[in-house]
Amino acid sequence: MIVLGVILILLGLLVSSLHILFILGIILLVLGLILNFVPLGGTRRRFY
């Protein structure tokens, strides 16, 4: 998901007429980072 966001950001920057791809890329990047660092289902990763 993070990689897809980066790809969309790059496409949005390269093709100026596709500015919506840049916005979608930022949204996907942020969502991917949040889902990566926030444990789902209330399970916590514990390192002893």
PDB file of N, CA, C and O in Angstrom:
ATOM      1  N   MET A   1       0.833  -1.195   0.000  1.00  0.00           N
ATOM      2  CA  MET A   1       0.000   0.000   0.000  1.00  0.00           C
ATOM      3  C   MET A   1       0.875   1.257   0.000  1.00  0.00           C
ATOM      4  O   MET A   1       0.573   2.243  -0.671  1.00  0.00           O
ATOM      5  N   ILE A   2       1.949   1.197   0.756  1.00  0.00           N
ATOM      6  CA  ILE A   2       2.861   2.341   0.800  1.00  0.00           C
ATOM      7  C   ILE A   2       3.540   2.513  -0.556  1.00  0.00           C
ATOM      8  O   ILE A   2       3.696   3.630  -1.049  1.00  0.00           O
ATOM      9  N   VAL A   3       3.942   1.388  -1.150  1.00  0.00           N
ATOM     10  CA  VAL A   3       4.604   1.446  -2.455  1.00  0.00           C
ATOM     11  C   VAL A   3       3.657   1.992  -3.520  1.00  0.00           C
ATOM     12  O   VAL A   3       4.057   2.780  -4.376  1.00  0.00           O
ATOM     13  N   LEU A   4       2.394   1.561  -3.455  1.00  0.00           N
ATOM     14  CA  LEU A   4       1.402   2.067  -4.404  1.00  0.00           C
ATOM     15  C   LEU A   4       1.211   3.574  -4.245  1.00  0.00           C
ATOM     16  O   LEU A   4       1.065   4.295  -5.233  1.00  0.00           O
ATOM     17  N   GLY A   5       1.214   4.044  -3.002  1.00  0.00           N
ATOM     18  CA  GLY A   5       1.102   5.485  -2.757  1.00  0.00           C
ATOM     19  C   GLY A   5       2.264   6.254  -3.338  1.00  0.00           C
ATOM     20  O   GLY A   5       2.078   7.323  -3.920  1.00  0.00           O
ATOM     21  N   VAL A   6       3.476   5.711  -3.184  1.00  0.00           N
ATOM     22  CA  VAL A   6       4.663   6.380  -3.736  1.00  0.00           C
ATOM     23  C   VAL A   6       4.600   6.414  -5.262  1.00  0.00           C
ATOM     24  O   VAL A   6       4.942   7.421  -5.882  1.00  0.00           O
ATOM     25  N   ILE A   7       4.160   5.303  -5.865  1.00  0.00           N
ATOM     26  CA  ILE A   7       4.043   5.259  -7.328  1.00  0.00           C
ATOM     27  C   ILE A   7       3.032   6.294  -7.822  1.00  0.00           C
ATOM     28  O   ILE A   7       3.276   6.980  -8.815  1.00  0.00           O
ATOM     29  N   LEU A   8       1.902   6.406  -7.132  1.00  0.00           N
ATOM     30  CA  LEU A   8       0.896   7.394  -7.549  1.00  0.00           C
ATOM     31  C   LEU A   8       1.391   8.821  -7.372  1.00  0.00           C
ATOM     32  O   LEU A   8       1.087   9.694  -8.185  1.00  0.00           O
ATOM     33  N   ILE A   9       2.160   9.059  -6.302  1.00  0.00           N
ATOM     34  CA  ILE A   9       2.726  10.403  -6.102  1.00  0.00           C
ATOM     35  C   ILE A   9       3.688  10.736  -7.237  1.00  0.00           C
ATOM     36  O   ILE A   9       3.663  11.846  -7.769  1.00  0.00           O
ATOM     37  N   LEU A  10       4.537   9.775  -7.609  1.00  0.00           N
ATOM     38  CA  LEU A  10       5.484  10.029  -8.700  1.00  0.00           C
ATOM     39  C   LEU A  10       4.764  10.263 -10.022  1.00  0.00           C
ATOM     40  O   LEU A  10       5.143  11.147 -10.789  1.00  0.00           O
ATOM     41  N   LEU A  11       3.722   9.469 -10.291  1.00  0.00           N
ATOM     42  CA  LEU A  11       2.959   9.684 -11.527  1.00  0.00           C
ATOM     43  C   LEU A  11       2.270  11.045 -11.521  1.00  0.00           C
ATOM     44  O   LEU A  11       2.215  11.728 -12.544  1.00  0.00           O
ATOM     45  N   GLY A  12       1.741  11.434 -10.355  1.00  0.00           N
ATOM     46  CA  GLY A  12       1.091  12.734 -10.260  1.00  0.00           C
ATOM     47  C   GLY A  12       2.062  13.883 -10.457  1.00  0.00           C
ATOM     48  O   GLY A  12       1.691  14.930 -10.988  1.00  0.00           O
ATOM     49  N   LEU A  13       3.323  13.690 -10.026  1.00  0.00           N
ATOM     50  CA  LEU A  13       4.320  14.744 -10.216  1.00  0.00           C
ATOM     51  C   LEU A  13       4.811  14.791 -11.655  1.00  0.00           C
ATOM     52  O   LEU A  13       5.069  15.869 -12.190  1.00  0.00           O
ATOM     53  N   LEU A  14       4.940  13.624 -12.283  1.00  0.00           N
ATOM     54  CA  LEU A  14       5.461  13.590 -13.653  1.00  0.00           C
ATOM     55  C   LEU A  14       4.443  14.090 -14.670  1.00  0.00           C
ATOM     56  O   LEU A  14       4.797  14.806 -15.607  1.00  0.00           O
ATOM     57  N   VAL A  15       3.179  13.715 -14.488  1.00  0.00           N
ATOM     58  CA  VAL A  15       2.130  14.127 -15.421  1.00  0.00           C
ATOM     59  C   VAL A  15       1.297  15.200 -14.735  1.00  0.00           C
ATOM     60  O   VAL A  15       0.510  14.899 -13.838  1.00  0.00           O
ATOM     61  N   SER A  16       1.464  16.436 -15.149  1.00  0.00           N
ATOM     62  CA  SER A  16       0.830  17.549 -14.448  1.00  0.00           C
ATOM     63  C   SER A  16      -0.690  17.544 -14.609  1.00  0.00           C
ATOM     64  O   SER A  16      -1.396  18.122 -13.782  1.00  0.00           O
ATOM     65  N   SER A  17      -1.203  16.904 -15.657  1.00  0.00           N
ATOM     66  CA  SER A  17      -2.654  16.898 -15.848  1.00  0.00           C
ATOM     67  C   SER A  17      -3.344  15.896 -14.912  1.00  0.00           C
ATOM     68  O   SER A  17      -4.558  15.957 -14.720  1.00  0.00           O
ATOM     69  N   LEU A  18      -2.567  14.977 -14.334  1.00  0.00           N
ATOM     70  CA  LEU A  18      -3.149  13.982 -13.433  1.00  0.00           C
ATOM     71  C   LEU A  18      -2.861  14.345 -11.985  1.00  0.00           C
ATOM     72  O   LEU A  18      -2.249  13.569 -11.251  1.00  0.00           O
ATOM     73  N   HIS A  19      -3.307  15.532 -11.576  1.00  0.00           N
ATOM     74  CA  HIS A  19      -3.047  16.005 -10.213  1.00  0.00           C
ATOM     75  C   HIS A  19      -3.804  15.170  -9.180  1.00  0.00           C
ATOM     76  O   HIS A  19      -3.390  15.102  -8.023  1.00  0.00           O
ATOM     77  N   ILE A  20      -4.909  14.532  -9.583  1.00  0.00           N
ATOM     78  CA  ILE A  20      -5.688  13.727  -8.650  1.00  0.00           C
ATOM     79  C   ILE A  20      -4.885  12.501  -8.206  1.00  0.00           C
ATOM     80  O   ILE A  20      -5.079  12.005  -7.096  1.00  0.00           O
ATOM     81  N   LEU A  21      -3.990  12.012  -9.058  1.00  0.00           N
ATOM     82  CA  LEU A  21      -3.135  10.878  -8.674  1.00  0.00           C
ATOM     83  C   LEU A  21      -2.189  11.264  -7.554  1.00  0.00           C
ATOM     84  O   LEU A  21      -1.890  10.444  -6.686  1.00  0.00           O
ATOM     85  N   PHE A  22      -1.714  12.497  -7.561  1.00  0.00           N
ATOM     86  CA  PHE A  22      -0.834  12.979  -6.497  1.00  0.00           C
ATOM     87  C   PHE A  22      -1.559  12.975  -5.157  1.00  0.00           C
ATOM     88  O   PHE A  22      -1.006  12.560  -4.138  1.00  0.00           O
ATOM     89  N   ILE A  23      -2.811  13.446  -5.172  1.00  0.00           N
ATOM     90  CA  ILE A  23      -3.605  13.490  -3.943  1.00  0.00           C
ATOM     91  C   ILE A  23      -3.921  12.079  -3.464  1.00  0.00           C
ATOM     92  O   ILE A  23      -3.823  11.791  -2.272  1.00  0.00           O
ATOM     93  N   LEU A  24      -4.302  11.194  -4.391  1.00  0.00           N
ATOM     94  CA  LEU A  24      -4.578   9.805  -4.019  1.00  0.00           C
ATOM     95  C   LEU A  24      -3.323   9.113  -3.488  1.00  0.00           C
ATOM     96  O   LEU A  24      -3.399   8.304  -2.564  1.00  0.00           O
ATOM     97  N   GLY A  25      -2.191   9.431  -4.064  1.00  0.00           N
ATOM     98  CA  GLY A  25      -0.941   8.847  -3.598  1.00  0.00           C
ATOM     99  C   GLY A  25      -0.607   9.251  -2.185  1.00  0.00           C
ATOM    100  O   GLY A  25      -0.150   8.428  -1.392  1.00  0.00           O
ATOM    101  N   ILE A  26      -0.832  10.519  -1.856  1.00  0.00           N
ATOM    102  CA  ILE A  26      -0.578  10.987  -0.488  1.00  0.00           C
ATOM    103  C   ILE A  26      -1.517  10.288   0.490  1.00  0.00           C
ATOM    104  O   ILE A  26      -1.097   9.873   1.571  1.00  0.00           O
ATOM    105  N   ILE A  27      -2.792  10.157   0.111  1.00  0.00           N
ATOM    106  CA  ILE A  27      -3.767   9.493   0.984  1.00  0.00           C
ATOM    107  C   ILE A  27      -3.377   8.035   1.213  1.00  0.00           C
ATOM    108  O   ILE A  27      -3.417   7.554   2.345  1.00  0.00           O
ATOM    109  N   LEU A  28      -2.999   7.329   0.144  1.00  0.00           N
ATOM    110  CA  LEU A  28      -2.601   5.931   0.285  1.00  0.00           C
ATOM    111  C   LEU A  28      -1.332   5.788   1.114  1.00  0.00           C
ATOM    112  O   LEU A  28      -1.204   4.846   1.896  1.00  0.00           O
ATOM    113  N   LEU A  29      -0.401   6.710   0.948  1.00  0.00           N
ATOM    114  CA  LEU A  29       0.837   6.656   1.709  1.00  0.00           C
ATOM    115  C   LEU A  29       0.570   6.837   3.200  1.00  0.00           C
ATOM    116  O   LEU A  29       1.119   6.108   4.026  1.00  0.00           O
ATOM    117  N   VAL A  30      -0.272   7.808   3.543  1.00  0.00           N
ATOM    118  CA  VAL A  30      -0.594   8.055   4.944  1.00  0.00           C
ATOM    119  C   VAL A  30      -1.357   6.873   5.538  1.00  0.00           C
ATOM    120  O   VAL A  30      -1.060   6.438   6.651  1.00  0.00           O
ATOM    121  N   LEU A  31      -2.345   6.348   4.796  1.00  0.00           N
ATOM    122  CA  LEU A  31      -3.096   5.190   5.284  1.00  0.00           C
ATOM    123  C   LEU A  31      -2.195   3.969   5.463  1.00  0.00           C
ATOM    124  O   LEU A  31      -2.336   3.224   6.433  1.00  0.00           O
ATOM    125  N   GLY A  32      -1.279   3.771   4.533  1.00  0.00           N
ATOM    126  CA  GLY A  32      -0.364   2.641   4.646  1.00  0.00           C
ATOM    127  C   GLY A  32       0.536   2.753   5.865  1.00  0.00           C
ATOM    128  O   GLY A  32       0.782   1.762   6.552  1.00  0.00           O
ATOM    129  N   LEU A  33       1.026   3.952   6.136  1.00  0.00           N
ATOM    130  CA  LEU A  33       1.878   4.143   7.313  1.00  0.00           C
ATOM    131  C   LEU A  33       1.094   3.955   8.606  1.00  0.00           C
ATOM    132  O   LEU A  33       1.601   3.368   9.562  1.00  0.00           O
ATOM    133  N   ILE A  34      -0.150   4.456   8.639  1.00  0.00           N
ATOM    134  CA  ILE A  34      -0.971   4.297   9.840  1.00  0.00           C
ATOM    135  C   ILE A  34      -1.277   2.823  10.085  1.00  0.00           C
ATOM    136  O   ILE A  34      -1.157   2.340  11.210  1.00  0.00           O
ATOM    137  N   LEU A  35      -1.673   2.109   9.032  1.00  0.00           N
ATOM    138  CA  LEU A  35      -1.990   0.693   9.191  1.00  0.00           C
ATOM    139  C   LEU A  35      -0.752  -0.125   9.530  1.00  0.00           C
ATOM    140  O   LEU A  35      -0.859  -1.178  10.159  1.00  0.00           O
ATOM    141  N   ASN A  36       0.409   0.342   9.123  1.00  0.00           N
ATOM    142  CA  ASN A  36       1.640  -0.381   9.413  1.00  0.00           C
ATOM    143  C   ASN A  36       2.032  -0.246  10.881  1.00  0.00           C
ATOM    144  O   ASN A  36       2.526  -1.205  11.475  1.00  0.00           O
ATOM    145  N   PHE A  37       1.820   0.926  11.474  1.00  0.00           N
ATOM    146  CA  PHE A  37       2.297   1.165  12.834  1.00  0.00           C
ATOM    147  C   PHE A  37       1.237   0.966  13.896  1.00  0.00           C
ATOM    148  O   PHE A  37       1.574   0.816  15.071  1.00  0.00           O
ATOM    149  N   VAL A  38      -0.040   0.959  13.521  1.00  0.00           N
ATOM    150  CA  VAL A  38      -1.112   0.746  14.493  1.00  0.00           C
ATOM    151  C   VAL A  38      -1.552  -0.711  14.402  1.00  0.00           C
ATOM    152  O   VAL A  38      -1.993  -1.156  13.343  1.00  0.00           O
ATOM    153  N   PRO A  39      -1.438  -1.455  15.494  1.00  0.00           N
ATOM    154  CA  PRO A  39      -1.867  -2.863  15.449  1.00  0.00           C
ATOM    155  C   PRO A  39      -3.375  -2.975  15.323  1.00  0.00           C
ATOM    156  O   PRO A  39      -4.116  -2.291  16.029  1.00  0.00           O
ATOM    157  N   LEU A  40      -3.830  -3.838  14.421  1.00  0.00           N
ATOM    158  CA  LEU A  40      -5.259  -4.024  14.200  1.00  0.00           C
ATOM    159  C   LEU A  40      -5.807  -5.101  15.128  1.00  0.00           C
ATOM    160  O   LEU A  40      -5.094  -6.039  15.485  1.00  0.00           O
ATOM    161  N   GLY A  41      -7.050  -4.970  15.512  1.00  0.00           N
ATOM    162  CA  GLY A  41      -7.693  -5.975  16.353  1.00  0.00           C
ATOM    163  C   GLY A  41      -7.296  -5.897  17.804  1.00  0.00           C
ATOM    164  O   GLY A  41      -7.622  -6.798  18.578  1.00  0.00           O
ATOM    165  N   GLY A  42      -6.599  -4.846  18.198  1.00  0.00           N
ATOM    166  CA  GLY A  42      -6.231  -4.694  19.596  1.00  0.00           C
ATOM    167  C   GLY A  42      -5.054  -5.555  20.021  1.00  0.00           C
ATOM    168  O   GLY A  42      -4.701  -5.563  21.200  1.00  0.00           O
ATOM    169  N   THR A  43      -4.447  -6.271  19.109  1.00  0.00           N
ATOM    170  CA  THR A  43      -3.298  -7.093  19.483  1.00  0.00           C
ATOM    171  C   THR A  43      -2.053  -6.232  19.467  1.00  0.00           C
ATOM    172  O   THR A  43      -1.824  -5.471  18.527  1.00  0.00           O
ATOM    173  N   ARG A  44      -1.266  -6.353  20.494  1.00  0.00           N
ATOM    174  CA  ARG A  44      -0.049  -5.564  20.575  1.00  0.00           C
ATOM    175  C   ARG A  44       1.159  -6.471  20.364  1.00  0.00           C
ATOM    176  O   ARG A  44       1.211  -7.595  20.863  1.00  0.00           O
ATOM    177  N   ARG A  45       2.109  -5.960  19.625  1.00  0.00           N
ATOM    178  CA  ARG A  45       3.337  -6.716  19.436  1.00  0.00           C
ATOM    179  C   ARG A  45       4.231  -6.465  20.645  1.00  0.00           C
ATOM    180  O   ARG A  45       4.553  -5.325  20.977  1.00  0.00           O
ATOM    181  N   ARG A  46       4.611  -7.531  21.274  1.00  0.00           N
ATOM    182  CA  ARG A  46       5.438  -7.391  22.476  1.00  0.00           C
ATOM    183  C   ARG A  46       6.815  -7.971  22.216  1.00  0.00           C
ATOM    184  O   ARG A  46       6.966  -9.081  21.708  1.00  0.00           O
ATOM    185  N   PHE A  47       7.800  -7.192  22.578  1.00  0.00           N
ATOM    186  CA  PHE A  47       9.179  -7.646  22.444  1.00  0.00           C
ATOM    187  C   PHE A  47       9.782  -7.719  23.829  1.00  0.00           C
ATOM    188  O   PHE A  47       9.846  -6.723  24.549  1.00  0.00           O
ATOM    189  N   TYR A  48      10.217  -8.893  24.188  1.00  0.00           N
ATOM    190  CA  TYR A  48      10.815  -9.047  25.521  1.00  0.00           C
ATOM    191  C   TYR A  48      12.323  -9.114  25.409  1.00  0.00           C
ATOM    192  O   TYR A  48      13.012  -9.243  26.421  1.00  0.00           O
TER     193      TYR A  48
END
